């Protein structure tokens, strides 16, 4: 699983063009006409556009992950530990901790650690002054060991491992665990063999349940609604910060959690992760918006690319080529197929048209897709060399891109999940360059 470097870069880029663009206050929306692709900008700045005023919350009927499902996840984790000869894994706050326990806990210099043993009850290590708050959150495991400011939390983790019969052998280290926590435990329990916990964490999280897919479906539905409202506000002279502001306002109206958005205009759409260069929209510009929101921890990721005004033949041809590449990847994504075959299918369409080859630009400069779930980027990827076989329940982005530096970039991105009969999109792909929504 990858840390979401892309999201970090986007927030950094947003800061470069004005932090005010990141607010989700509805008052930050910038006025415009309601048709995608154009408008004179007659609506006064600061007025909430009609497309956003018309939105209503999409939060009814959301069903969070149940405790029963989390208990099933813990049972599977224990089975995988036994199969991989791992006596226990230990985690800090983050997506895997939330996945198994439902606990959200921020990271600080004070370790808060969960130990999940192959045999026996979960145990927790917590600062003493945080114990009351921890007990409010913890649903699984009554063994909560606390440490005062002058004590060693690592000694407590080592003691838990010994108490669970893991004085020697293999212990799984979750990939997001910070080095100082790992090193502290290792010093207290040097006889242990510390190995990657990926066979357990990825082994559980890669295959999504029906409940997880339902949450991702809602996140994708919210994103598409926010994009539709946001693209209706395009106007001559608006900045990419203005457009971001409008889409964030739309997300707020929809009741979405944790929204982020990247927006690029013109030649800067060729930058796969955007540009910090201030941009103002003008007639004929390609417009690209990307990213998503969160529902009960589960993420969406969608890209839409349109033209402000009338597209040129060149823009239409490249857009249509990108559409064919996206569908080639989708059609290749079937149970039993290796992940690399999906990338190869999309890349062939693009290289056969004279772009590339490989990652060269003009062409497709990155992999075709990434895993998605509780993290925007997680196991595994549609990329050359990845022999991982697709299975029902796996979820991915499908986002080949054609980058032409100095001109524009076209990326169409929709997420999909694997079923017994093949791939299924969470959202309907764009039908045409002038129709971003089906």
C-alpha positions as CSV (number, residue, x, y, z in Angstrom):
1,X,0.0,0.0,0.0
2,X,1.2,3.5,-0.8
3,X,0.9,6.6,1.3
4,X,-1.3,9.0,-0.7
5,X,1.6,11.1,-2.1
6,X,-0.8,12.4,-4.7
7,X,-3.2,13.9,-2.1
8,X,-0.3,15.5,-0.3
9,X,1.0,17.1,-3.5
10,X,-2.5,18.4,-4.2
11,X,-2.9,20.1,-0.9
12,X,0.6,21.6,-1.3
13,X,-0.2,22.9,-4.7
14,X,-3.5,24.3,-3.4
15,X,-1.6,26.3,-0.8
16,X,0.5,27.7,-3.6
17,X,-2.5,29.3,-5.3
18,X,-4.2,30.5,-2.2
19,X,-5.3,28.7,0.9
20,X,-8.7,30.3,0.8
21,X,-9.5,27.9,-2.1
22,X,-9.5,25.0,0.4
23,X,-12.4,26.2,2.6
24,X,-15.6,24.2,2.4
25,X,-17.8,27.2,3.4
26,X,-20.6,27.7,1.0
27,X,-20.0,31.4,1.0
28,X,-16.7,30.7,-0.8
29,X,-18.4,29.5,-3.9
30,X,-17.9,31.6,-7.0
31,X,-20.9,32.4,-9.3
32,X,-21.3,31.3,-12.9
33,X,-23.8,30.0,-15.3
34,X,-25.2,26.5,-14.9
35,X,-24.0,24.9,-18.2
36,X,-20.8,22.8,-18.3
37,X,-18.3,24.3,-20.6
38,X,-19.2,28.0,-20.7
39,X,-20.7,31.1,-19.4
40,X,-20.1,34.9,-19.3
41,X,-19.6,35.1,-15.5
42,X,-22.5,37.4,-15.0
43,X,-23.3,36.1,-11.6
44,X,-21.6,38.2,-8.9
45,X,-18.6,36.7,-7.1
46,X,-19.5,35.3,-3.7
47,X,-23.0,34.3,-4.6
48,X,-23.7,30.6,-4.3
49,X,-24.3,29.2,-7.8
50,X,-27.7,27.7,-8.5
51,X,-26.1,24.3,-9.3
52,X,-24.8,24.2,-5.7
53,X,-27.9,25.7,-4.1
54,X,-29.9,22.9,-5.6
55,X,-27.9,20.1,-3.9
56,X,-29.3,18.2,-0.9
57,X,-27.5,15.9,1.5
58,X,-26.8,12.4,0.3
59,X,-26.3,10.9,3.7
60,X,-29.5,9.0,4.3
61,X,-29.2,5.3,4.4
62,X,-25.5,5.1,5.0
63,X,-24.8,1.9,7.0
64,X,-21.4,1.9,8.8
65,X,-19.4,-1.3,9.2
66,X,-20.8,-3.3,12.0
67,X,-19.0,-4.8,15.0
68,X,-20.0,-8.3,13.7
69,X,-18.1,-7.6,10.5
70,X,-15.1,-6.3,12.4
71,X,-15.1,-9.5,14.5
72,X,-15.1,-11.5,11.2
73,X,-12.1,-9.5,10.0
74,X,-10.2,-10.3,13.3
75,X,-11.0,-14.0,12.8
76,X,-9.6,-13.8,9.3
77,X,-6.5,-12.0,10.5
78,X,-5.8,-14.7,13.0
79,X,-6.2,-17.4,10.3
80,X,-3.8,-15.6,8.1
81,X,-1.3,-15.2,11.0
82,X,-1.4,-19.0,11.5
83,X,-0.9,-19.6,7.8
84,X,2.1,-17.3,7.7
85,X,3.6,-18.4,11.0
86,X,3.2,-15.0,12.6
87,X,2.4,-14.8,16.3
88,X,1.0,-11.3,16.4
89,X,0.8,-8.0,14.6
90,X,0.8,-4.6,16.1
91,X,-0.6,-1.3,14.8
92,X,-0.8,2.4,15.5
93,X,-3.6,4.8,14.5
94,X,-4.4,4.6,10.9
95,X,-6.5,2.8,8.3
96,X,-5.6,-0.7,9.4
97,X,-6.4,0.0,13.1
98,X,-9.8,1.4,12.0
99,X,-10.4,-1.5,9.7
100,X,-10.0,-4.1,12.4
101,X,-11.2,-2.3,15.5
102,X,-13.2,0.8,14.5
103,X,-10.9,3.0,16.5
104,X,-9.7,6.3,15.1
105,X,-6.7,7.7,16.9
106,X,-4.3,10.4,15.8
107,X,-0.6,10.0,15.7
108,X,1.6,11.9,18.2
109,X,4.9,11.4,20.0
110,X,3.0,9.3,22.5
111,X,2.5,5.8,21.2
112,X,-1.0,4.3,21.2
113,X,-0.7,0.7,20.0
114,X,-3.0,-2.2,19.4
115,X,-1.6,-5.8,19.5
116,X,-3.6,-8.4,17.7
117,X,-2.3,-11.9,18.6
118,X,-2.9,-15.0,16.6
119,X,-4.2,-16.5,19.8
120,X,-5.8,-14.7,22.7
121,X,-7.4,-11.3,23.3
122,X,-6.5,-8.0,21.7
123,X,-4.5,-5.8,23.9
124,X,-3.9,-2.0,23.9
125,X,-1.1,0.3,25.1
126,X,-2.3,3.8,25.9
127,X,-1.0,6.9,27.8
128,X,-2.6,6.9,31.2
129,X,-4.2,10.3,30.8
130,X,-5.9,9.1,27.6
131,X,-7.4,5.9,29.1
132,X,-10.9,7.3,29.6
133,X,-11.1,8.4,26.0
134,X,-9.6,5.1,24.8
135,X,-12.2,3.1,26.7
136,X,-15.0,5.1,25.0
137,X,-13.6,4.0,21.6
138,X,-12.4,0.5,22.2
139,X,-15.0,-2.2,21.4
140,X,-12.7,-5.3,21.3
141,X,-10.2,-6.2,24.0
142,X,-10.4,-5.3,27.7
143,X,-6.7,-5.6,28.2
144,X,-5.7,-1.9,28.2
145,X,-2.2,-1.2,29.6
146,X,-1.4,2.3,30.4
147,X,1.9,4.2,30.8
148,X,2.8,7.4,32.6
149,X,4.9,10.1,30.9
150,X,8.1,8.7,32.4
151,X,7.4,5.1,31.6
152,X,8.2,3.0,28.5
153,X,5.2,2.1,26.3
154,X,7.5,-0.3,24.3
155,X,8.1,-2.4,27.4
156,X,4.3,-2.8,27.7
157,X,4.1,-3.9,24.1
158,X,6.9,-6.5,24.6
159,X,5.2,-7.7,27.8
160,X,1.8,-8.2,25.9
161,X,3.6,-10.3,23.3
162,X,5.2,-12.5,26.0
163,X,1.8,-12.8,27.7
164,X,0.3,-14.0,24.5
165,X,3.0,-16.6,24.0
166,X,5.1,-14.6,21.5
167,X,8.4,-14.5,23.3
168,X,10.2,-15.8,20.2
169,X,9.2,-16.2,16.6
170,X,7.7,-13.8,14.0
171,X,5.8,-10.6,14.7
172,X,4.2,-8.6,11.9
173,X,4.9,-4.9,11.7
174,X,2.2,-2.9,10.0
175,X,3.7,-0.8,7.2
176,X,2.5,2.5,8.5
177,X,4.1,1.9,12.0
178,X,6.6,4.7,12.7
179,X,10.2,3.7,13.0
180,X,10.7,5.0,16.6
181,X,7.8,2.8,17.8
182,X,9.1,-0.2,15.9
183,X,12.7,0.4,17.2
184,X,11.5,0.9,20.8
185,X,9.7,-2.4,20.8
186,X,12.6,-4.2,19.1
187,X,14.9,-3.0,21.8
188,X,12.6,-4.4,24.5
189,X,12.1,-7.7,22.6
190,X,15.2,-8.3,20.6
191,X,14.7,-12.1,20.2
192,X,11.7,-11.6,18.0
193,X,11.8,-11.8,14.2
194,X,10.1,-8.7,12.9
195,X,8.5,-9.2,9.5
196,X,6.0,-7.4,7.3
197,X,2.4,-7.6,8.4
198,X,1.2,-7.2,4.8
199,X,0.1,-10.8,4.5
200,X,-2.4,-10.1,7.2
201,X,-3.4,-6.4,6.6
202,X,-3.4,-6.6,2.8
203,X,-4.6,-10.1,3.0
204,X,-7.8,-8.9,4.7
205,X,-8.2,-5.4,3.3
206,X,-7.7,-6.1,-0.4
207,X,-11.0,-8.0,-0.8
208,X,-13.9,-5.8,0.0
209,X,-17.2,-6.9,1.5
210,X,-20.6,-5.9,0.2
211,X,-20.8,-3.4,3.1
212,X,-17.5,-1.8,2.1
213,X,-18.5,-1.6,-1.6
214,X,-21.8,0.0,-0.6
215,X,-19.9,2.7,1.3
216,X,-17.6,3.3,-1.6
217,X,-20.6,3.5,-3.9
218,X,-22.0,6.3,-1.9
219,X,-18.7,8.2,-1.8
220,X,-18.5,7.9,-5.6
221,X,-22.1,9.0,-6.0
222,X,-21.4,12.1,-3.9
223,X,-18.3,12.9,-5.9
224,X,-20.1,12.7,-9.2
225,X,-22.8,14.9,-7.9
226,X,-20.3,17.5,-6.6
227,X,-18.4,17.4,-9.9
228,X,-21.6,17.9,-11.9
229,X,-22.5,21.0,-9.8
230,X,-19.0,22.3,-9.9
231,X,-18.5,22.0,-13.6
232,X,-21.7,23.9,-14.1
233,X,-20.0,27.0,-12.6
234,X,-17.2,27.3,-15.2
235,X,-16.7,30.9,-16.3
236,X,-14.2,32.9,-18.2
237,X,-11.4,34.2,-15.9
238,X,-12.1,31.9,-12.9
239,X,-9.0,30.4,-11.3
240,X,-8.4,26.8,-10.5
241,X,-8.9,27.8,-6.8
242,X,-12.3,29.2,-7.7
243,X,-13.3,25.9,-9.2
244,X,-11.9,24.0,-6.3
245,X,-13.8,26.2,-3.9
246,X,-17.1,25.6,-5.8
247,X,-16.7,21.8,-5.8
248,X,-15.8,21.8,-2.1
249,X,-18.9,23.9,-1.4
250,X,-20.9,21.3,-3.4
251,X,-19.4,18.5,-1.2
252,X,-20.4,20.3,1.9
253,X,-24.0,20.7,0.6
254,X,-24.0,16.9,0.0
255,X,-22.8,16.1,3.5
256,X,-19.5,14.5,2.3
257,X,-16.6,13.9,4.6
258,X,-12.9,14.7,3.9
259,X,-13.3,16.0,0.4
260,X,-10.3,17.0,-1.7
261,X,-10.1,18.3,-5.2
262,X,-7.5,19.1,-7.8
263,X,-8.3,21.4,-10.7
264,X,-6.2,22.3,-13.7
265,X,-6.7,24.3,-16.8
266,X,-5.2,24.4,-20.3
267,X,-1.6,23.1,-20.7
268,X,-1.4,22.3,-17.0
269,X,-3.8,19.4,-17.4
270,X,-0.9,17.5,-18.8
271,X,0.7,17.5,-15.3
272,X,-0.7,14.2,-13.8
273,X,-0.9,15.7,-10.3
274,X,-1.5,19.4,-11.1
275,X,0.6,22.5,-11.1
276,X,1.2,25.2,-8.5
277,X,1.2,27.8,-11.3
278,X,-1.8,30.2,-11.0
279,X,-4.2,29.6,-13.8
280,X,-7.2,31.5,-15.2
281,X,-9.8,29.8,-17.4
282,X,-10.1,30.9,-21.0
283,X,-12.1,29.8,-24.0
284,X,-10.9,26.5,-25.5
285,X,-9.1,25.4,-22.3
286,X,-9.1,21.7,-21.3
287,X,-10.4,21.5,-17.7
288,X,-9.5,18.6,-15.5
289,X,-10.9,17.8,-12.0
290,X,-9.7,14.9,-9.8
291,X,-10.0,13.3,-6.4
292,X,-12.9,12.4,-4.1
293,X,-14.4,12.2,-0.7
294,X,-14.9,9.8,2.2
295,X,-17.9,7.9,3.6
296,X,-17.4,6.1,6.9
297,X,-13.7,6.0,6.1
298,X,-14.1,4.6,2.5
299,X,-12.9,6.7,-0.4
300,X,-13.8,7.7,-3.9
301,X,-11.5,8.8,-6.7
302,X,-12.9,10.2,-10.0
303,X,-11.4,12.4,-12.8
304,X,-13.4,14.3,-15.4
305,X,-11.9,16.1,-18.3
306,X,-13.9,18.6,-20.4
307,X,-13.3,21.6,-22.6
308,X,-14.5,25.1,-21.8
309,X,-16.2,26.1,-24.9
310,X,-16.0,24.3,-28.3
311,X,-13.3,21.6,-28.4
312,X,-10.9,21.3,-31.3
313,X,-10.5,18.2,-33.4
314,X,-7.2,17.5,-31.7
315,X,-8.8,17.6,-28.3
316,X,-11.7,15.4,-29.4
317,X,-9.4,12.8,-31.0
318,X,-7.2,12.5,-27.9
319,X,-10.2,12.5,-25.6
320,X,-11.8,9.7,-27.6
321,X,-8.5,7.7,-27.6
322,X,-8.4,8.1,-23.8
323,X,-11.9,6.8,-23.6
324,X,-11.0,3.7,-25.6
325,X,-8.0,3.1,-23.3
326,X,-10.1,3.3,-20.2
327,X,-12.6,0.8,-21.6
328,X,-9.9,-1.5,-22.7
329,X,-8.7,-1.7,-19.1
330,X,-12.2,-2.2,-17.9
331,X,-12.8,-5.0,-20.3
332,X,-9.6,-6.7,-19.4
333,X,-10.3,-6.7,-15.6
334,X,-11.8,-10.1,-14.9
335,X,-11.3,-12.7,-12.2
336,X,-8.2,-14.8,-12.7
337,X,-6.5,-12.2,-14.9
338,X,-3.2,-10.7,-13.6
339,X,-3.2,-7.1,-12.7
340,X,-0.5,-6.3,-15.3
341,X,-2.7,-7.4,-18.1
342,X,-5.1,-4.6,-17.3
343,X,-2.3,-2.0,-17.6
344,X,-1.1,-3.7,-20.8
345,X,-4.6,-3.5,-22.4
346,X,-4.9,0.3,-21.8
347,X,-1.3,1.0,-22.8
348,X,-1.7,-0.9,-26.1
349,X,-4.5,1.3,-27.2
350,X,-2.4,4.4,-26.5
351,X,0.8,3.2,-28.0
352,X,-0.9,1.8,-31.1
353,X,-2.1,5.4,-31.7
354,X,1.5,6.5,-31.9
355,X,2.0,7.7,-28.3
356,X,4.7,6.5,-25.9
357,X,5.9,3.8,-25.9
358,X,6.1,2.7,-22.3
359,X,6.0,5.7,-19.9
360,X,7.3,8.2,-22.4
361,X,5.3,11.4,-23.1
362,X,3.4,12.3,-25.1
363,X,1.7,9.2,-23.8
364,X,0.7,7.4,-20.6
365,X,3.3,8.4,-18.0
366,X,2.0,6.3,-15.0
367,X,0.3,3.0,-14.2
368,X,-3.3,2.5,-15.3
369,X,-4.8,2.2,-11.8
370,X,-4.4,1.7,-8.1
371,X,-6.2,-0.2,-5.4
372,X,-8.6,1.9,-3.3
373,X,-10.6,1.4,-0.1
374,X,-10.0,3.0,3.3
375,X,-6.9,4.6,1.7
376,X,-7.1,6.5,-1.6
377,X,-4.1,4.4,-2.8
378,X,-3.8,0.9,-1.4
379,X,-3.0,-2.6,-2.5
380,X,-2.7,-3.5,-5.4
381,X,-2.0,-1.8,-8.7
382,X,-2.7,-2.2,-12.4
383,X,1.0,-2.0,-13.4
384,X,3.5,-3.9,-15.5
385,X,5.1,-6.7,-13.5
386,X,2.3,-7.1,-11.1
387,X,1.3,-10.8,-11.3
388,X,-1.4,-10.5,-8.6
389,X,-4.5,-12.3,-9.8
390,X,-7.8,-10.4,-9.8
391,X,-10.4,-11.7,-7.4
392,X,-14.0,-10.7,-6.7
393,X,-14.1,-7.9,-4.2
394,X,-10.9,-6.1,-5.3
395,X,-11.4,-2.4,-6.0
396,X,-9.3,-0.2,-8.3
397,X,-9.2,3.1,-10.1
398,X,-9.2,2.9,-13.9
399,X,-7.3,5.9,-15.1
400,X,-5.0,5.7,-18.1
401,X,-3.9,9.2,-19.0
402,X,-2.6,10.8,-22.2
403,X,-0.2,13.6,-21.2
404,X,1.0,16.0,-23.9
405,X,3.2,18.6,-22.3
406,X,2.8,22.1,-23.7
407,X,-0.7,21.3,-25.0
408,X,-3.0,19.5,-22.6
409,X,-3.7,16.2,-20.8
410,X,-6.7,13.9,-20.9
411,X,-7.5,11.6,-18.0
412,X,-10.8,9.8,-17.4
413,X,-11.0,8.0,-14.1
414,X,-13.7,5.9,-12.6
415,X,-13.3,3.3,-9.9
416,X,-14.4,-0.3,-10.4
417,X,-14.7,-3.5,-8.4
418,X,-14.3,-7.1,-9.5
419,X,-17.3,-9.4,-9.5
420,X,-17.6,-13.1,-10.4
421,X,-18.5,-12.2,-13.9
422,X,-16.1,-9.3,-14.5
423,X,-15.5,-5.6,-13.6
424,X,-18.3,-3.2,-12.6
425,X,-17.9,0.5,-12.5
426,X,-19.0,2.5,-9.4
427,X,-19.8,5.4,-11.7
428,X,-20.8,5.6,-15.4
429,X,-17.8,6.8,-17.5
430,X,-18.1,10.1,-19.5
431,X,-19.9,9.4,-22.8
432,X,-18.2,12.3,-24.7
433,X,-15.9,15.2,-24.4
434,X,-18.9,17.6,-24.2
435,X,-20.9,15.2,-22.0
436,X,-18.9,14.5,-18.8
437,X,-21.8,12.7,-17.1
438,X,-23.9,9.8,-18.5
